[in-house]
Amino acid sequence: MKKALFAISSLGLGHATRSLAVIKHFEKEYDITIISYGNALKFLQEELSQSNISFIEIEDYPKLERGDGIYFYFYLFTDLIKTNFVIKKEHKVTIGMEDDYEFIFSDGRYGVYSSKVPSFLLSHQISFIPPKWLAFFKFVTDFSNYFYFKNFNKVFIPDYKKYNKSLAGNLAHTSLTNFFPHDYIGIVSLYKELNIQEDIDYLFIISGYLEDKKKSFISKLLEQAKKLDGKKVFILGNTSENEIIQMEEENITIYPSATKNFRNELFCRAKTIVSRTGYTTIMDLVELDKKAILFPTPNSTEQEYLATYHQYKNYFVICEDEDSFDLKELSATINKTVPLKPESKTNEALLHIEKTIKSYFHQNYFSIIVPVFNEEKYLSDTIEKLLELNYNKDYFEIIIVENGSTDESYKIAKAYEEKTENLNVYQSLKGVSKAKNLGLKYTNKESDFSILLDADTLLEKDFLNELNNYLNKNTQNNLSIGTTAIKPADNNSWYDRCWYNFFDIAHKITKTSYSIQIAKTSIAKEVKFDEELNYSEDLKFVKTMLIFGNFFFLNTKQVATSTRRFRQDGYFKTLFYWNIQALTPEKLKKHKPYSTVR
């Protein structure tokens, strides 16, 4: 059975409840592993106790926006630093297990992603609302968000695309979305409508994660609830307790937590909900078309913003002063609110998530073309690496094109051909362009992209998975030609690494390449390499390919090439020659010999 990895933030039970709807949608088709922590982990274990789901506990981020006065800013600064370390830690754990899963789904845990496995993030908080004294630094938090969001194939935003129908307002609708793949999917709620009587007059749901704000708030609500007529029920979101308290004279029932169908039942039975302005709660209210009185958590800039936004929208009754309020007065105004009539609900969102995730499972067919001229020293290592590629053998081929060698290169290649099903060897007239064109001619008719590889360039085992994931992530960008980051293969000195990093930056900026080009096969077969050029043929090829699509640069650690030319001629001299060759008019380069290094 296929496997999926889910990572759920424990900063409030809202992440767990909304993600539970997604988990339940996929659990029939996938063996699921869940990464979580604390109350959220306990909640999920209880909810899924009858399912064949495994759990991993990994420390979560610190609870931001705690403390008061100067301590608020002190904690905010130190907690942000700690958050960065936790993100790195959870990413390291993910890398160690990524090969076991078909996809990764993260709700609020930014380090749980993979460059090889399709990875998705669920988040409504695209842009943070900083405290007013730190508003100047908003661009820093937005950039940090972008830095993390870009690692995912797609960010699912649980909100409506039209701003006038939005539930998250500026949290989810920001210019930042122009810079990473995203979809507005509508609301995601665990609750389902039940055809039962509304016999609970007030349902109090208090499951916020800031404990120092929670206890005093519950006490105030209890005092106020005693003055209200009708049946009152409290759910405290405390998974570590199980005692149910009955206050019969006041007609109040207190549950430490409510799980599974019972929680859904209580919500549907309620006429009015009293809760925090947590975003998941807001989605739940819209899903079940419930009226509500909402209080933002003090110092929670997100909830304070949502309170202001929804007060303006008049979707719910909002009270921003939890020190002095009268629930009777607030409930008297509830009929003046105008609940949002959503264009879609959870079922549509789940189907969209499923369809989108499965669209990233497409396996591109790759043709790896290796032109060979007197490469007996390097060829075996190159081919051995290609045979170790961790990619479905039915979806890639290796084409070796020997062109005029006077050493044992052809013999070596033929020996591999005899024992390798997806490797074919051809011979062409002397000339790298002739060899590359012949390789393109013999590519499989199913080929999506051709990887033109120097014979001393090595691909690590996960390269094709990483490339496939990148191409699927960027299908809308009309990619026609690209290259990758490259490491030195046979000399790992700091000096070599610095030069190779410099070349990476230069090729990314100038849209050029060396050692490896990745081209859309159907276009490359028409464009072809100029067979009158023995050097700079790749420059002309890339330039022509760009007429038909966009250039891409894959930042990877899976490609390495020999330093032989640099060791012989030196980096400065080689760079000088490359620039001279690039600037030389094409007509002066025709049929000119190229100095090979062997």
N, C-alpha and C positions, 0 to 999 in steps of 0.2 A: 504494500500500500504506500502511496506517496506520502511525503512528510512535509509539514509546514512549521515554521518557527514564529511564535507570537511573543512580543515583548510589551509589557503593560506597565505604565507608570503607576506608582503607589501614592502620588501626591493628590490625594482625594479619591474616593471610590468611584467618581464619575468616569475616570479612564477605564476602570475595570468593568463597569456596568455597560457602557456603550460598546466596548470591545468584545464583551461577552456575546453580544448580538452577532458580531462578525465571526467569532469563533464557532458558535453554534451553526452558523450557515455553512462552514467549511468542514465541520468535524465528521460528517458522514463520508466524505471523500478523501480525507487526509488524516494521518496520524499526526497529532499536534503536540508540540512542546511549548510550554509557556514559561517565559522569564518574567518574574515579578518580585515583589518584596513587601514585607509588613502586612498591614491590614488588607491591601489589595490581593496579595497572594493568598491569605487565609480565606478571603471572600470567594476567590476563584476556585480554590480547592473544594470549598463547601458546595458551590454551585455545580461543579463538574465532577463530583465524587462518584457518580455512576458512569462516567465516561473513561475511556482508555487514553487518558491524557497524562503526560509526564510534566513535572514542574522543576524549575531551577530557580533558586533564590540568589539574586545578585543585588547587592546594595544599591539603593536608589539615590537620587540627588537629594541634597538637603532641602528642608522646607523653607523656601524663600519667603521673604516679607514677614518674618517673625520679629518679635521684640517691639519696643516703643522708644520714641525719642532718638537719642544719638545711637542707642544700641541697634535700632532698626537699620541704620546705615552701616554700622560695623558688621552686623550679621550678613547684610546683603553683600558686602564686599568679600568677606571670607567665604560665604556660601557659593558665590559665583566661581571663585577659584577652585573650591572643592568639586563643584559640578563638572568643571572641565576635566579634572582627574578621573572622576567616575565615568564620564563618557569614554575616555580613552581605555579605561579598564574593561567596560562592557564590550567595547569594539574588539579588544584583544580576545575576549572569550568567544565572541561571535566568529572571528576569523578561524578559531580552532575547531569550530563545529559546522561551518557554512556548507561544506560539501555534502552533508547529510540531508539537506533540505531543498525542496523545489522552489519555495519562495519564503520571504521574511516579511512579517507585518509588525510594525512598531507603532504603538500609541504613546507618544510623548517620551520615548527613550531614543535619543539622537545617535547613540553609538552602536545601536543594533542594526547594522546594514552590511552589505557585501558588494564588492565590485564584480563578483562572479555570478551571484544568485540574485534574481529580481527582488528588489527590496522596496517596501512601501511604507510611508509614514502617514498616520492619521493625526491631524492637528488643525484646530481652529485658530490657534494663536500664532498667526504668521508674523505679526508685528506686536512686540511687547509695548505696553504702556508703562513707562518708567515713572517713579515718584516725581512730583513736580519740581523738586530741587535738583533732579538729575535729568530733566527733560532734554538738556543740551546733548546728552550722550545717547539719545535714542538711535542715532545712526550707527552707533557701535553695536547695540543689541540687534538692530536689523541686519547688519552685516554678519554678525555671529549666527543669526538664524539662517541666512543665505548659505553661509559656510557649511552648515549641517544639512540643510534641505537639499542641496545640490548632490549629495551622496546617494539620494534615493531615486529610484526609477520614476516614481510619481509620488506627489504629496496629495493625499485625499483631504479636502477641506470640507468638514461637515457643516455646510451652510449653503444658502441659495445664491446663485450667481448674480441675480439682479439685486443691486444694492438696496432698492426700495422694499425688497422682500427679505433682506438680510436679518439674521438673528445675532450675528457677531459684530456687525458694523465694521469699524476701522481695524479691528483685530484681524479680520479675515480678508478685507478688501483694501489692498495696499498695492502700490506700484512695485513692491518687492516680488509679486507674483509673476512679473514679466521676465524674471531671470531664472526660473526653474520650472520643470514640468509639474503641472498640477491639474486637478479637476475639482470643481465644486459639485458635491454629490448630494446635497440636501441633508436632512437630519438623520441621525443614527441613534436609535433608542432600543433598549431591551424590552420595553413594555409593549403589550399588545392589547387592543381594545377587547373588553369582555362585556357581554350583555348581562350585566348584573345591576342590582339596585344601588343607588348612591346613598348609603345609610351612615356614612361617616361625615360629619359636618366639617371637621378640620383635621387634616393630616399634616403633622409636623415632621419634616424630614431634615435632620441635622447631621450631616456626615462629613463636614469639612475637615481638612487635615491639620489645621492649626489648633492644637489642643488648648493652648492658653487662651484662645478666643472663644472656645466652644462651651466650656462648663458654665461660665457666667451667663452666656447667652441662653442656654437651656433653662437655667434657673429663672431668668426673666420671662421666658416664654411660658413656663409652667405657671407662674403667678398670674400672668395675663390670661392663660387658657382657663383657669378656674372661674374667671368672670364671664366666659362665653357660654352661650346656651348650646345644647346639643352634645353629640358624641365627639370626643377628641382622642386622637391616636398619635403617639410619638414613635418615630423610628430614629434611633441615635447613631446608627452606623458603627457600632462597637462590636466587632466580631470576636473579641476575647471574652465577652460576657454572655450569659444565657438566661438570666433571671428576668421574668416578665413581672412588671409592677402594675397592680390594679389600684386606682384611686376612685373607689366606687361613688363616694359622695360628690366628687367633681366630674364624674363620668369620663375619666381619663384612663387610658391604657398606655403603658410605656413598654416598647420592645427594644432591647439592646441592638438588635438587627433583625432584618426580615429578608429571607432568601427565597429563591426559586419562585414558584407560582404564588406563594403567599404575598410576597412583596407586590407583584403585579396586581393581585386581587385587591390589596389595600389601596393602591393608587387608583384603581378603577372605581372603587367604592366611595372615594372622597369627592365631596362637593368643592372644597377649597383646599389648596395646598399652601402650607407655610414653610418656607425654606430659605436657603442662601441663594444668591444669584449665580450659582455655579452654572457653567455653560451646559453641561450634560443635563442638569435639572431643567433648564430652559427648553432643551430639545425634547425631553420627556413630556413636558407640559404641552408643547405643540403637537406631539404625536397623539396624545389622548384628549386634546382640546379641553384642557383644564384651566380654571381660573386660579390665580395665585397671589399671595402676598410675599414679596421677596425682600430679603435684607442682605446687602453686601457685607462681606467680611471686612472689618476695619483693617486698613493698611494694604489690603489686596487690591492693587491698582487695576487688575483685570476685572474683578467683580465690581469695583467702584465705577469703572467705565461702563460695564454692562448695565448697571443700575441706572446710570444717567441716560444711557441710550434707550433702554426699554421704558423708562419714565417718559421720555420724549415721544416714543412710538405709541405709548399708552396700551401696550400689550398686556401689562400686569400692573398691580399696585406695588409701588416701590417705597420702602422706608429706609432712609439712609442714616437715621439716628436710632441706634439700638439701645442707647442709654435711657431714652425717654420716649416711649411710644404707647399707644393705646390700640390694642388689637380690635376692640369694638368699633372704634372710629375708622380704622383702616378697612375692616370688613364691610363697613357701610358704603364705601366708595367702590367696591369691587365690580358692581354692575355697570359702572361707567367705563370700564376698560373694554377694548375692542380686540379680542384675540386674533392673531394672524391666521389666515386661512391658507395653509401651505399648498404649493403646487405639486408636491410629492412627499412621500413619507419613507419610513425605514425600508420597506420592502424594495422600493425602487433603488434606494441607495445601495443595498446589499447586492442586487443584481448588477448594478454598475460596477461595484468593486470587483465582483467575480469576473465579469467580462473583461475588465481592464487588466487584472492580474494575469488571466489566462492568455491575453494577447502578447504578453512578454515571454511566453514559453516557446515562441517560434524559433526554430533552429535554422539559422542561415547556413547555406552550403558554401564552403570555402575551398578555393583552389590555390594551393601553395605552389608557386612556380619558382624554381631555383635554377638560374643560369649558371653553368659550370665551365670554367676555363682553367685548367691546370690547378685543381683544388684538392689534390690527393691528401694534403696535410690536414685539411679541415673538413672535408666532405663527410667522412664517417661520423664525426661528432655531430654535425648538423643534422644528418638523417636520423641518427639515434635519438636525438632530442625530438624530432618530428614524430617518431614512432611512439614516443611516450606521451603525446598530447592526450589530455583527459577530455576527449570530445567524442561524440558518437561517430564511429568509423564510417557510417553510411552517409555522413554529412560533411566529409572533407576528403580531398585527394591531394596527393603529392606528385608534382610533375617536375622531373629533373631533365634539363635540356643541356647536354654537353655540346660545346661549340668550338671545335678545333684544338682540343687538348693534346699535348704530346706526352702526358704522364699517364698514370693509372686511373684517372678520374672516371672514365667511362666504364671501366671494368668494375670499379667499386660500386658505382650506381647500379649496374646490371645485376650484381650479386644481391643487392637489396630488393631489386624488382622481382627476382625469382621467388622470394619468400614473403613478399608483402602485397596483399591484395589491392590496396588503394594507392599503390605507387607505380608510376609509369615513367620510363626513360626514353627520351628521344634525342636525336642528333640534328644539329643545324650547321649551316656554314658559320665560319668564325665571325664573331661580333655579338656583343651583348644585346643590342637591339633586335637582331635576328633571332637570338635565343628566346628573348622575352615574347616576341610576337608569335613564335612557334608554340610556346607554352600556352599563350592565350588562345591560339587556334584550337588546341586539343583539350581545352577545359570542358568539363561535363556540362551538358545542356541545362542542368539544374543549378549551375553555379551562380551564386548571388554576388560574392566578392572574391577577387583574386588578390593573393598576398604575394607580391614580388619580392623575393628574399635573396640577399647576397649569400653566397655559399659559406661564408664564415660568420653568419649571423645565427644566433641560437634562440629558439622559442622555448620558454618553460612550459610545463605541462598544463597550466591553467590558462594559457594565453587565449585560446580560441573561445573558452567560456567567457572570459572577460571581454573580449572583442564582441562576441555575440550579444552579451548583455548591453554593452555600450551602443551598438547599432540599433537594437530593439528600443532602447531608451530614446534614441534620436531619429526615429523613422520619419518624423514630421519635418526634419531639417534638410531633406533632400541632399544627403551626403553622396558625393561621387568619388572623392579621392582623399586620402589622408596618410598619416604616418604615426609613429609612436615615439615615446621616450625610449632612449637606448642607454644601456649600461656598458662599461668596458667588460669584455668577456674574460680576458686573460691577464689583466693587470689592475689590481684594485687599489692603487695608490691614490691618495687624496688629490694629487695633481691630475691624474687621468679622470677621476670623477668630476673634478671642477670643469675640465674642458668638455666632457660629455654633457654636463648640465648646461653649459654655455651653448653647445650645439642644439640641445633640446629647445631652449628658449628661442634661439635664432630661427630654427625651422618652424616653430609654432608661429612666430611673428611674420616671417617672410613667406609662409606657405610653400616650403620646400622640403626636401627629404634626402636621406642617404641610408643605405643598407636595407631599408624596407619601405615599400609603398603598398597601400591597400586601396584597390580600385574596384568600383562597381563593374562587374565582369561584362555585362551587356554593352556598356559604354566603351570600356577599354578595348574590346575587340574591334570596335569601329574606329576608335582614335588611333590606336597602335603607336608603337615607338618608331621614331625616324631612323631607318636602317642606314642612313648615310652618316649618322652620328655615332662615334665610339665613346664619347664622354658628353656630359651635360644632357644626355638623352632623357634623363628623368625630369630635368627642369622643363623641357619642352612638353613632355608628356603630361606633367602635372598642370602646367599652364593651360593646355588644351582641354584637359578633363574639367577644369574649373568653369569652362563655358557651359557645361551641362549640369553642374551642381556645386555643392559647397565643400570646402576643405575641412577636415577634422584632424585633431591631434589627440591621440589616446595616451593619457598619462599613466603609464604602467611600469611595473618592475619586472615584467615577464620577458623582456627582449634585451639581448646582449650581443655585442659584435666585437670582433677582434680589433686590437690596437696596432696591428702590424704596420699599416701605412704611417701612423703617427710615430711609431717607434723608429721607423727608418728615416722619414723626412722631417719629423718634428711637427708639433701642432701649429706653430706660427707659419712655417713654410707651407704646410698643407692648406691652411686657411687662406693664405695669400694666393696659392695656385687655384683653389676653388673659386675665389672671387674673380680672378682673371679669366678663368674659363666661363664663368657665368656672364661676364660682361663682354666677352669676345663676340662679335657679330656672327650669326649662325652660318653665313656663307663661308666664313674663314675656318669654321670648325668641321666642315664636311670632309669626311674620309680621313681626318687627321688621326694618327695612332694615339692610343692612350697608354700611359706608362703604368703597367701592372706591377704589383708588389707581391711576390710569392716567396 
